[in-house]
Each structure stands twice: as C-alpha cells, then as structure tokens.
Amino acid sequence: MNRRRRTTSIKPGRSPSLMGGIASIAAIVFGILWTIMAYRIVSALPLGGLNIFPLFGVVFVILSIAMAAYNFRNATAKDKYSIVEIATNDVEPDALNEQFGR
C-alpha cells in the first residue's frame, strides 16, 4: 500500500530572508576588511606563529557567502527551504520509541 506522506512544513518569510541576505552582505564586507587588517597587523609582527588570525576572516567570509546565498534563495524562490517539517506518527513513527519498545 502506497501511503501518501502527510507533513507540514514551516518556512521562513520572504522579508526575514531578505533581511538575512542583506545582513550577510554586511558580514562579508566586514569579514574582508577584518581579514585585510589582521593580515597587515600579523605581517608586521616578528612572530611567525600568529599568521592564523587572517584565516579566521577567510572562514568568516566563506560562511557569510553561504548564508547570503541561502537567504537570498529563500527570499526569491517559489519553493523555499523549510525550517521544520512536522510528520504525524502514523506516517513517520518516532525512531526512539521503536528502539526502546514504547
């Protein structure tokens, strides 16, 4: 028997997603400026072990780009990503209840 999956999805609104995308662009700009500043400070120091600090900025920029892509897609796409998916027990039983015999 082929059961139709009954689920409910909760999705973010377009306005919060757009605002998240704009905030992500601001984070990208901040991350780039911070990385440049950290590189200039570290390159002027005689210690060679502190060269890892500019890499934090690079990671921050990469994560901000991913957040911007996610938020702008949610703001403009017809089929948005869902935050939470709710399924009834008859469609998708609780795995922990099956494992522990409840």
N, C-alpha and C positions, 0 to 999 in steps of 0.2 A: 504494500500500500504506500503510495507516494503522498506523504503529508506536506502540506504547504506550510512553510515556516512563518510563524506569526511573531513578528518582532516589532518593537517600537524604537526608533532612533531619536536621540536628542542631538540636535545640531546647533552650532553657534550661529548667531545672526550675522547679516552682512555688515552692519555698522561696526560691531565689535571686531570683526575680522579685518575690515578696512583700517580701523584704528590700530590694530595689532601690526598690520603691514607697514603703516606709517612709522610706528614706534620702532619697528625692526630696521627701517632705513636709517633712522636716527642712531640706532645702536651700531649699525655698520659704519657710519661716518665717525662716531666716537671711537670705535674699535680701531679704525685705520689711523686716526690721529694719535691714539694712545700707543699703538704699535710703533709708529714713527718716533714719538717722543721717547719711548722705552729703549728703542734701538740706539738713538743718539746718546742717551744717558749711559747705557751699558758700554757702548763703543769708546766712550771717553774714560772709562774706569780701567785701572791697571789689572784688576782681577778678571780672569777669563771664565770663571765658573758661573757668573751671573748672566750669561748670554741666553738663558732660558726664558727670561722675562718677556722679550718680544714675542715668543711663541704663544704665550697666553693671549696676546692680542690677535694673533692669527687664528687661533681656535675660536675666540670670541666672534671674529668676523665671519668665519665659516658657519657657526651656529646661527648667527643673526641672518645670514643669507637664507639658510634653510627655513627659519621662522618666517621671513618675509615671503618666500615662495609659498609656504603653507597658508599663510593668512590671506595673501592676495588671491590664491586659487579659491579659497573658501568664500571670499568676498565676491568673486565674479562667476564662479562655475554654477551650472544648473544643478548638478548633483554634488552637494557639499560633503565633506568628511563628517562623520558623526563623532560626537564626544563620548556618548554612552549608547549601547544597544541593549535593550531590555527584551528578554525572551521569557515566555511562560514556561512553567515546569513540565507541562505535557509535551512541549516542543523540544526543549533542551534541559534535561534534568541536571540537578546540581551534582557535579562530579565528586565533591567531598561526601555528600550523603550516600552516593553509591559505594564509595570506597570504605566508609565506616559503617555501612549497613543500616542507615536510618531511612 
